[in-house]
């Protein structure tokens, strides 16, 4: 990949952030991001979003929340098992 355009960069952005690209493609996207303000802003947004999501996924659930979710899902599963259609709540 000699030259990378904006569409290619944006298409590969998640793989770039996850370090899932070949060295050649990684270098091409890195070079494009260095020279394209719009793509670099998009990259910054996605990188920050990925960081926030990862941080939030490590936080502890409030006490009792998991049990409340299980009860809700259990109620939903019971409702969908009937032939009356979807459960309404």
Residue, then its C-alpha position, 0 to 999 in steps of 0.5 A: x500500500x504505497x499511498x493511503x487515502x482518507x477512505x482507506x484510513x478510516x476503514x482501517x482505523x479500528x484495526x490500526x488502533x488494535x495493532x492488527x495490521x501488517x507493518x506496511x499498512x500500519x506505516x502507511x496509515x501512520x504517515x497519512x494520519x501525520x499529514x491529514x488533520x481530519x483523519x487525525x482528529x477522527x483517530x484521536x476521537x476513536x482512541x479516546x473512546x476506546x480508552x474510556x470504554x476500556x476504563x469503564x469496563x474495569x469499574x465495579x458494578x453497583x451492589x445489586x445491579x447484576x442481580x437486577x439485570x439477571x431478574x430482568x433477563x429472566x423475566x424477559x426470557x419467560x415472556x419470549x417463551x410463550x406464544x403470545x408474542x413479545x413480553x411487554x413491560 
